[in-house]
Amino acid sequence: MSARESQLTPAEGKVCRLDFDPDTVNDTPQTIDSDEDVLSVGVESDTFEDDEYKPAARGDEMGPIVGRNKRGQIMRACGVDGCEYVCGHTVRMRKHKAARHGINVVWHFCDVGDCEYKSKEADGVKKHKQNIHDIDVQWHHCDIVGCLYKVKEKGSIKQHKRYAHNIDVTWHHCDQGSCTYKTKQKGHLKVHKMNLHDISVTWFPCDIPGCTYKAKRLHGINFHKAYTHNINVRWYTCDQPGCDYKAKESGHLKRHKQNHHGIDVTWYYCTQCDYREKQPTNLKRHVRNHHDLRWECDQSTCTYKCRLPRELRMHKVERHGFVDDWFKCGFEGCVFESKKDVYVKRHRRKAHNIWGRVKKEELREEGMAEEEEGMV
């Protein structure tokens, strides 16, 4: 055993098996956390040759040395097709190359029945069995009284309590002027400032000639190119016999199968009538238009109800002849008038080629001015 190895006890860590020059070794003994840290003990230079100070069995798959981390551990780059991924652990580098570049992939298959699921990691198959086949599942229940929430992953319980019951919540407030926005996630606050206040925005312009579109996120550009220019589009096609439907989003294909083929349909029922709907947004629209009616017509024998006062006002104008103000054209010599301002605007565009935006008050004032001139 060398003099350097005799300084390390088993409690201090693993013993380095390489022979170092005593002039390059520090006086203070150092410990090694793992086999990957063998290269970081007592070496002062940050520059190495590929064949120097590396485990012979692991150097090839780790890649070239790029420097050290804060712990002094040697970091190596992936280097596959210009990949800039850097890591100091052999296992992590092996997983990265398998997942990103398909190098030395070991597939793990699901052994349940005819399931064809496969994963590059054993944990992926284990989670798949728990989530899909309910094998070796340990349910974690929310301990809040009256809450029936349960989940298969323990970490999700803490997140559920934070969002559903406001337990252990750290609020992140927007510090811009009188903005009252607050959120439970710091990342959401950053997105809010970027979208609403244009803070820390990095613009991504579209590189298609003649296109002036720009987005605040890179995926926004990719989405724009796919929908507007049909570049790098991933089509989701319907697999039902005789159906040629295809979509650019998986959610659209799922909705198509629900509406047209009755596949994976979840019915949403109205609690106030027998109406049911496949889409929750349509059910909300039904409740808003048919049950959330707060305004009633006060005319005898009229049973009309609506949810907004302007709808009731227009109903009285159209059905019962209640007219507060007539909207007049105002063009010299034109006597056109209407109960609705939209009809006057349409008339001005078609009859007089007037395309400017006109407010209701201006139409009323023009009509009143014409009446006063007639009285004089």
Secondary structure, DSSP 8 states (H G I E B T S, - for coil): --HHHHT--GGG-----S---GGGS-SS----SSGGGGGGSS---S---TTSSS-TTTHHHH--EEEE-TT--EEEE--GGG---EES-HHHHHHHIIIII--S---EE--STT---EESSHHHHHHHHHHHS--S---EE--STT---EESSTHHHHHHHHHHS--S---EE--STT---EES-HHHHHHHHHHHS--S---EE--STT---EESSHHHHHHHIIIII--S---EE--STT---EESSHHHHHHHIIIII--S---EE-SSSS-EESSHHHHHHHHHHHT---EE--STT---EESSHHHHHHHHHHHS---S--EE--STT---EESSHHHHHHHHHHHH---S---HHHHHHHHHHHHHHHH-
